[in-house]
């Protein structure tokens, strides 16, 4: 439908905006005042400090060195320079493997593109289906783009064998690269796990749904159970408190604290007038009063509440949740407990590996286990609802994309939008943007859903959100865009088609949608990634905080929001590009360079961000890779079925069985990979645990594991360090060491008494 | 199609043959000479001995007591008398739970039948669809049977709401009974496991795919690995030899031995002439020679071969398979090892619970692990092939069932087969018989396939065979019979139907096939079960052996073939009846009594057989129950979908969403059961292991587990007891004890050396 010039205009617009973002970034990052926004990772690591300049005061904020501006693309080679082992050391394995996915995209698509452009493109372009068709059917108009696609090959042409054999080559190549990558990532993970430092979660198991015992407290019950059933290995346990209300109070207090600082700062700057506020919601209405006094009082009130609640939580046996973090004397003991079933009733005494302390999502630990199934069921229904009701707006977007239908609906706009460049803009730019806005709201909904499901680790929450988002993207953005306007407007009509006709209908639509997806890639993949590196929103927030809230160096550190990879959004997004690339590789080869630019550019940008900015909340040692691999395989299989549909529109039905071999082979490949590699991502083998244990015993014979583990899994609100400190968790080994040195004398069993050391909790 | 009289004739024939079988059984079982055939279980238990009669010689073979013949149905109450705990003690949990499946059938279908016959039958019969139809369409003829079915309710009738609500009631009742039964069986299993005696498999794990080590033998490698990674628990291991060739020689020898005995007996009876035989195949051709000399020589030759092969196997390191039975000091240690992953590479050092020694299928232990995936893949393809190519003969059977088509094909038979009773016989009897013959061959094919798949336990082989057979029965007997003749004759035509029409096509066919399935039940379910109790084939074989081969009391014991439950055949068969019952409950309620008679009669017969005859090869502690439960749930879901199809033929399409709730709810019920109960059948919880260990330590403090386990997992051909003895394994604890008393002094590690005690192997 769209012409080459439509795509060219769109490409121009999007490339221009990408370049603009990059220039803005290049300038902004050189300003010392933005240093903490663009180099936050280094600040967090304590390597970089506030730039010290001996020159004039202005130099503290703005870089006046002209030479540096000339090298504004300097960050690109810098981003590529750090070797991978150093990158793992610097940013963790999750991040290092994450950018390998982009690299995998390049490894898959560059050879495919080379082959497709040199073989399939000439095959398509030199054929003459459109010439034939346009002589036969008068009204039919084709975009020039379609000349590069399979649409230009007439039905039952011998040339289609080229496409079929290419499908085989592409499948084999993709599977080969997937296998190689899975193997590499598995090795990286195992090496990482083998070499990583001692961490509390290596020794700890989360036990859930402890059955009630009328004669013992939960803590006693847990201790007795593990003393009996893991007699040689049990070390200690940490009960879990339902401290959600306390956490809420602490958060409220933090908020009030910020306001107090804001008004104090204001007062310090202008000593003439004490700042005032109103008592109502957000200070918008109510009586006007002195702000500093008001917030000081409010904070005092909340502090008292906090103390009372803290005492209630620790004192009340009902606030102890029937779950606990149970630690063992060795990694071997923990591995055994995590992998075995404890009792007859499979829903009692459930043991799983404990997440890292910083990865625990504390709010969900208090959910009764019985509720979980019901919650998951409800969310499953909600996800299906969300996935299929979003169809409606997407279908609407699709009608926008079709300029002819706009003209029909609003005929008076016809003279305006029919002018060359405007038409191209609408055709090429608008639909992508509208779709993008829909998709921007979604991650929050999806994350909220995952939280309701009740998983207890942030990493799991993110993985579940990614799965939901991926389903959504495939159903709505991919299939929704392809099918809308042809069949799905009426589901009933669809069901009344002969099953043999469904692939045919989709097959007709796919080549026609190539330009739409090209535009989508340019908006979402090119300009969107360039916007990512600019970090406009964190930049603005940092400066606002800097002006209003920051007093001390510590405050400034808190004002930084380094962010993280946003796994639940970015991974499904790149899966969409894998899908698009694999589908269009045989259909419209000219599509592939767009995909390659996306992967290359993203690789560069995210490598830079990981080195300089992001601070991961947790380290899962690439445990997400089986998901990544599975989704690429799913994309591959979808692309194979769609090719069957496309060829059936070309009167090449006899090729169907030949093509149906491909998904079967691909599925077998997937099973093989799963059997061969997946368990390395799910379980921790006893041999590895034993090696680490033995090594540790040899190198640190006097290590007191009990002291090390004692307070590792205390709810953050009970920690004596400032709860306001978001990054405190990040340095947890230090925290544990700090505390353990004080508790060093308390070794021995404190049977029955809650393990939280009440005296050591300093009320902030 | 069929008339009431057709069904009546068929019922009469089948009831009559069932009664004849029963009478024959009642007479034969009273004859002392058949005692070992009909009471083999008691002989095996050593409780019953050869009947001693003081009267005339004839009394030793034939019972002359007239009074006993009068009470010829005596076995029925006797079969019911033994209480369940005693039954478990007597025949094992597998058997006791097996007959509970028939009881479950009764529990499900008696209330359903009561409700269906009192509510649905009047609703159907008092309607008048056929009256209306026959006035409209002239050629249309309905059987009287159809008046009792849903077919007699006209389209869009309000009466259909009765059927829909009944579907809900039936589903809820079935699920409720399934849940109760699952819970009961789980409790029975756990109680059984908790109270059962010490068994070698409780302490033992089968480790497979031991990676090769250039510096160590397999045995050394295994010992080192477990000493390092399970230091406190590892006790000993038993390597596995590839003794398949040796086993073959032993079997050949056994065969020749039988022939020798046959000729010796012959010679002893008639001293005038030494028996001769021919050297060719089966003694059918070749030179005529003296039989006794010939076989004595042949046996000597084979004995030498056996000794050579035995030495080769034990001496050659290449005959050691990279697998072993590893035993631990406690059940806890074995449970840990069986449930955990040992090394990084998930396909090395694979550990699973060892099957019972008598359950091990030794031939498959030698299959290289790498081959297994390929084998399973091939068999999966073969199963699909088998399942779908069997369609063709089944479709042929269906044309036979239709008497009109016979008349068309062979018109000269018309006068013959159109005579009233003959027509009824053909209509009612033949199709069932033909189908039955097909199905009789199948279990062997299916078992051979399972063996190729390479599972190492007989119980697993049987479970896998049952799964294949179940798939076959559902696809071919059930759907094949329903669909054949309407759509499946041409698969292409089927694919070209609108998807919405497929349920409609099946829906039309189901009520029409009711009489066919009634006949099928009577042939397969009534007469077939009665034939089971008669044990005609084992009876004949026993007497043949008795005449030709038996010399000593021990020979006579060997001549008995008590048989076992034939799980791979009987379980899928009863699943077919569950399916038929659930499908026809709402459609043709008059169908249900036939099902109930089947379940009641089978319960009686199998309870009798289990008490008096069968000797199970293994005891899995009812580990098959999850399969049983799942398959009944599958039947339930199939029946729900079919009801949707049936109602769509009644212009009640608006009821579809209302009915589609049912399969969803049923599936959720299944998930719930699975989560709640299944792990009790798959894993052995650590707490239970610990309890048993502790108890044992307290009651038998001086038990030497090492001695107990030492020879438990020796290949049967290496055992010093006669390998000809099929039942030797059954008493394995005695065997182990016998040996252990001799090996008692050898405690200590025999590192590296094969654990088979060469000196103790006495060559038979």
Interface residues (C-beta under 8 A of the other chain):
Chain A: X190 X225 X228 X229 X230 X232 X335 X336 X339 X340 X341 X342 X343 X344 X346 X347 X349 X373 X377 X495 X496 X497 X498 X499 X500 X668 X672 X675 X676 X677 X678 X679 X680 X683 X684 X685 X686 X687 X688 X690
Chain B: X190 X225 X228 X229 X230 X232 X332 X335 X336 X339 X340 X341 X342 X343 X344 X346 X347 X349 X373 X377 X495 X496 X497 X498 X499 X500 X668 X672 X675 X676 X677 X678 X679 X680 X683 X684 X685 X686 X687 X688 X690
